[in-house]
Amino acid sequence: MSRKSDVCLILEGTYPYIHGGVSSWVHQLITALKDIHFSLMIILPNREYIKEMKYKIPENVVDIRQVFIHDQDIEIKKIKISNKNVAYSQLETFVIQASQGDISKFDDIYQYFLPDNNTINLYDLLFSKHGWDLITNIYKFFKLNISFIDYFWTYRFTILPVIQVMRADLPDAAIYHCISTGYAGLLGSIAKLKNNSALLLTEHGIYTKERKIEIAQASWIYDEKTKEARPQKTMSFFKQWWISTFSLMSKICYHQCSEIVTLFEENQKLQLQCGAQQSKLSIIPNGIDLKGFSPTERKINHGQKKFTIGFVGRVVPIKDVKTFIKACKIVAQYLPEIEILVMGPTDEDEIYYHECALLRDMLELKNNMTFTGPVNVKEYYKKIDLIVLTSESEAQPLVILEANAMGVPVVSSDVGACRELLEGRLPQDKIIGSSGLITGVGSPDETAKAILDLLSSPDKYSSMSKAGIKRVTEFYNQDDLFARYLNLYEKYLY
């Protein structure tokens, strides 16, 4: 049977509408594999989220579709189907068993939500007696000691985007390739089952871990009131509910996948903890197009006082820009002429950006620090002496590879693959030596100390500059790494 695309990439809130490491990787993958016909299935919050495309779509992309998880079309239509009792009974069994780690019944219940089946539509699930019985039966089964009203509305807010994803209009493809678990992984699982296609997964960051960090900090999730005056060590029931929902979607995706790729070994350990099978796992690191860079060994001088340091990334909480700003205040006390550039979008979390700008001003760094917004970072690397990352969570940030490819050393928090990128992963990689320094997460003092250490040590700085160039050239050439994806695709295409 002919298919409209070879590979359908399933993306959640990234390419082509958002700049970032994952989006850049997707664009590079599509551009590099010119003979593969791609389609894109993009999961977005709502229609208003669509802005101008940040990337020029390559010609080998033959179809682009979106699903908006918060723009529900609740069709007012009562369904009279003889097997509805069976469908709801199986759905209830799935929910109960899934809460205990058993997701085997997903293959039985997913089909009831497909548009061309329509055994259970959104109106029926939310407003019918069957839907009401499902909600109350689950509440009673787990003997939940929480407000039923709070439970009821949390259930609704949870289920609405899930059903929206399950009813999405999917492109036809031989391979569905998810670039995360979560909603994308759930949609990929349905596509695999519905169309009898292969399902692949590439996780840059571990979705469940990242959502847990966000949910722990979230103010939009209702916290049931507690009589305790002291802070609680554990998260509220409803935050745990959301974490369990995302964890469940990840387990479904891991179970349905033919192969699961990630970028570094620590991620594999997390995948195993989250339910992935060892036999499906492999590592393909990120790479960069070396033709787009001009590697030049960098040097600094003894007694040099004027430097430029850069932060590359979105101004959002997970990047912990505030720790970077606080570290820069310490550095500026020793190097008052230092120039500081924060390079990346400021419009994804405008409240956080304004908090960062206010912190900069309060710490009297306005004359030193500039928020540039999105820029062509390659042009800036030429005048930057040091790149700094203070993220709370990362996968394998391209900025480290790009900086090292240009001979720029890096100071980075100890998250994701950052240590591997700067110190080496394989024995033959580690022999090269370090191309930067690793610091603790959320530690302005450690970050500042590492910055000052590098900028006051010309020999160490020069050694790290050379090591970065050598490491990227030998182990992170984009052409070599994308060739492995081509081999992976061909395994299931022919």
N, C-alpha and C positions, 0 to 999 in steps of 0.2 A: 504494500500500500504506500503510495506516495505521501510525503509529509511536507507541510509548508516550511518547516525549519528542521535543521539537524538537532540543534540544542536550544532549549528554552531556558534562559536564565531567570530565576525567580528571586526578586530583589525586594527588600523591605526598607523603604525610606532612604534610598541612596541614589545611585545612578539612574537617570542622567540629570536629576534635579538638584543634587546636593554635591558640593565639593567634599573631598575627603579621601583617606587612604583606600577604602574599599571601592569607592567610585573610580578612582584612578586605576586601580587594579582591574576592574571590570572593563574599562575602556581600553586598557593595554591588551587584555586578553582577546577581546573582539578584534582589535586592530591587528594583532599579531597573527591570528588564525584566519586569514583572509578567505580561505576556501571553505570554511565552515559557515553555514547559514544559521544565524542566531535569531531568535525572537526574545522579547523581553516581557515579563509579567511583573509589574511593579505594584507593590502594596504601599498605599499611602493613607494617611489619616482621613482626609476629605478632599473634595475637589478644589477647595481654596488653597490647598497645599501645593498645587501645580503652579510653578512659576516658570520663568524662562529656563530652557535647558542650559546647563552649564557646560555641556560637551556637544560637539558636532557628531551626530550619529553616523557611524561608518556604514558604507553601502551594503555590507553583508548582514545588516540587521533588517529582516524582512517583515517584522510585525512587532508592534508595541501595544500593550494593553495595560490597563490599570484596574485595581480594585480598591475601593475606598471603604475602610473598615468602620468608619463612623458616619457614613452616609447611608443609613439603612433604608431600603425600599420595602416597607412592610405591606405586602400585598394583602388586602382585606378579602380573604378568600377562605372559606371553610372547606376542609377536605373531607370527603366521604370515601374512605378506602377501607376495604375489609381487613387488611393486614395492619392497620394502624395500632391495634392493641399489641401485636407482636413487635412492631417497631419500637414503641415506647418501652415495652418490657425489656427489650435488648439494650436500649439506650440507658435505662436505669441500671441494668446489670453492668454495663460498661463503666459507667461513672463510679459505681461502688468498687468494682475490681481495679479500675485504674488508680483510684486513691490508695490502693494497697500494692501498686506496682505492676499489676497485670494489665497490659494493653492489647492482649491478643484479640479481643472482641472488636477492635477498631475496624477490621476487615468486614465485619458484619453490619456495622451501623453507619459507616460513612455514606453508603449509597442512598440512604433515605433522605439525605439533604441535597442531593444533586438536582439541578433545575429540571432535567428531563425525567426524574423519578418523582420528585415532589410529594413523597409520602408525608414528610414533615416540612412545612414551610415556616417562615419566621412568625407569621401571624398565628398559626396553629400552635407553635411552641410557646408563645407568650400569652395567648388569650384563651386557648381551649381548655376544657376540663382535663384532657390528657396532660397538657402542659402543666396545669396547676397541681395535678396529682404527682407528677414527676418531682416538682420542687418540694412539695410537702413530704413525700416519701423519703427523699434524700435527707431532709432536715431531721426527720424522725429516726431514720436508720442510724445516723451518726450521733444522735442524742446531743445536738448542738446546744450549748449553754450560752447562747447569744440572742440578741433581739431578732425575732423573725422578720420584722420589717427591714432591718439593716441587712440581714441575710438575703432577703428577697431582692432588694435593689442591687446589691453587689452581684448576685447571680445574674441579673439582667445585664448589667454593665459588662460582665465577663462574657456572657454568651453571645451578645450581639455581634461583636467583631469576628468571633469564631465562625458563626453561621454565615456571615457575609463572605468570609474567605472561602468557606466550603462550597458556596454557590457561585464562585467566580467563573467567568467565561474564559476558559483556558485555550491558549494556542495549541495547535497540534504539533508534536515533536517526537523524535525518536528518543531523545534524552532530555530529562528535566534536571537542571543543575541549580540547586539552592545555594545561596551565598550566606545563609544563616539558617538556624532552626527557627523556633518561634512560629509566627504566622506563615513565613515563607516555607519553613519545613513542613508545616501542616498542609499547605497548598500543594507542595511537591509530592507529598505522600498520596494525596487524593489523585493527582495527575498520574502518578505511577500506577495506582490501582485501576483507575478508570480506563486508561489508554494502554495498559500493559506495556509500559515503557520502562526504561532504566531510570533510576534516580541516583544522582550523585550529590554530594554535599561538600562544600568548602567552607570551613569555619575560620574566619580571621580571628575574631574574638569569640569566646565561649558565651553564647547568647544567654544562657541561664545565669551565669555569673554576673554578666553586665546588667541584666534586668534586676537581679537581687540588689546590686549596689544602688540602682536608680530607685527601686521601690523602698529601700530602707530610708532614703532621703526624701521620698515623695510626700508632699503635703495634700495632694488631691485624693489620696486614699483615706477613707474614714477610719479613724481609730476609736474603738469603743471606749467609753469613759472608764477610768479606773479610780478606785478609792485610794490607791497608793500615791503618796506625795513624792516618793523618790522615783527617779528614772528607771524604767524597766529594761532589763538586759535582753529580753526576747521581744521580737516584733509582734505586733497585734495579730489577732486572728485574720483580719481582712488583708493585711499585707502578706501573711503566710498564704492566704488563699490565692492571691495573684501570683506569688512565686510558684506555688504548686501548679497553677494553670500553665505557666510558661515551661515549667519542668516537664509536664505531661506532653506538651506539644513537641518538645525536644526528644523525648523518649520515643514518640511515634515516628518521628523523622529518622532517628538512628535505626529503629527497627526496620523501616521500609527501604533504607538506602542499600544500594549495591556496594558503594564504596564511599568512605568518609575521609576527606583530606583536611589536614590542618597545617599550620605553618611552622610549628616547633613542638618539642617534646613535652613541655609542661602542659600545653593544651591537650595533648593526647591523654595525659593522666586525668585531667578534668573530664574529658569525654568519657573515659572508662567509668569514672565515678557517677556520671550522669546517665549511664545505661548503654553506651556504645559497645559493640563487640570488637575485641582485639583484632580479629581476622579481617575486619573491614577497614582498618586504620592505615593511613600512610601520611608521610610528610612531604609537602612540596613548598619550599619557602617562597616568599615574595622575591622578585628580582627587579632590576631596573634596566632601561635601555641605555647601555653605556655610550651609544652613539650620540646621545643628547647631552653628554657631560664632557668637561675638559679637565681631567684629573691633574692637579698641580699641587706639589708638596708645599705646605704652608709653614711659615716660620714666624716667630715673634722674637723680640729683642729684650735683653736684660734692661730693666728699668723702664720699659714701655708703660705708658699710663693711659693711652687712648686706645680703646678696643670697641668693637661692635659685637654684641651677642644677640642671638635671635631665638625666638620661640615660634615654632611653626605648628599651627593647629587651630581648630575651631575654638572660639571663646565660649566654652560650655563647661559645666561643673566637672564632668568626668576627666577633663584635661587639667583640672586644678591650676588654673591660671593664677589664682590668688597666692598659692605657695610660690610660684615663680616671681610674682611681684614682691613678696616679702623677702625672698632671697636677694633680689636685685637691690633692695634697700640696704642690706648688709654690704653687698659688693660695692655699692656707690660710696659708702663711707671710706673705703680704701682706694677706690678708683672713681673719683668724682666726675671725670670726663667721659665715663663710659656711655656709649649709645646703645639703647635697648629697643629692639623691634619685635612687636607681637604681630605675626603675619598669619592671617586667617580670617574667615567670616565672623562677623560680630552680630549677625541678625538672626541666628538660630535660637538664641536665648537672650533676648534683649535686656531682661532684668538682670541676668548674671553679668552681661557685658557692662551695664551701667554700674553695677557693684564693683567690678574690677577697675573701671575708670575712676570711680570715687576713691577706691583704695590707693590707686596710683597717686592721685592728687593729695590725699591725706598724708601719704608717706613722702611727699615733696619730691616726686620723681617725674613730674610733668615735663621738665626740661630735658630729661634723659630718655623717657619712654614714649614710643609712638605706636598706636594701634593702626596698622596700615590697611586693614581689611584684606580681601583676596588680592594676591599679587602673583606674578610669575616668579616663584621662589628661585628658580634657576638663575635668574638675573641677580638676585640678592646674594646668593652664596658667594659670589666673587668678592664681596666687600665684608662678609661676616667672618669673624674670627672663631666663634664658638656657637654651637647650637645647644639649646637646653630644652629638655622635656621633663615635665613634672606630673605626668598623668597618673590618675588613680588606677586606670586600667588601659591596657593596650594589647594589640595582637602582635604584629610584626611591623612597626611603623616604617613607612617608606622614607620618611624624613631622615631617619638615621642612615639608610642606604644612600640617599641622595647627598647628604652632607659628607659622608665618608668618601663617596665617589669623587667629590670635589676637593678632598683633602682636608675637610673641616672636622676637627674632633667634636665629640658630643658628650654632654653631661646628661644622664637620664635616670629617672626613678626606676627602681627594680621591679618592673612589671612586664608581663608578656615575654616576648623574645628579646627584649632590650639587652639583657646581659649576654645572650648568645651572639647578638649582632656586634657587640662591642668587644667581647672577650673570646669569641669563637665557640662553635658547637662541636665540631669533629676534632680529633687529635691533630690532624694536619692543618686545621683552621686555627686552633689555639696556639700553635707554634708561631704564628705571625705576630702575636702580641696584641695588646689592647689598643683600641682606637677611640677610647673615651673612658669616662668614669661613671660608676653606678652609685646611686644614693638611695636612701630610704624614701618611702612614699610619704607625702605630706610633711616633709622636713625642710623648712627654709634654711636652717642652720647648716645641715649637711650639703644642701645644694649650693649655698653660697661658698662654703669651704672648698667644694670641688671646683667651682668656677675659678676662685682665686688661686687654687693650687695649680691648675692648668695654665692660667694666664701669667703666672709668675715663674714658670719652669720651661724655658725655651727648649731644652733637650727633650724633656718628656713630651712637650707639645709637638715637636718635629717628629719624634718616633711614632706618636699616635696618628699624625697626619699620614705618614707613609704606610702604616699598618692598615688604615681604613681603605686607602686606595687599593692595596694588594688584596685585601679580603673581599671587597666587592667585585673586583675583576675576576678573581678565581672561583668564587662560590655563589655569586648573586647576579650572574648575567641573565637578563630577562629571556633572551632567545633560548638558552639552554633549558630554563625552567618551564616556559610555555610549551616547548616541544614535548614535555612530559604530559601536559594536558592534552595535546593533540593525540598522543599515544593512548591516553585514557579514553578520549572520545571515540577514537577509531575502534577500540575494543568493543564498543556497544553499537557502533553505527553499521558495522559490516559483518 
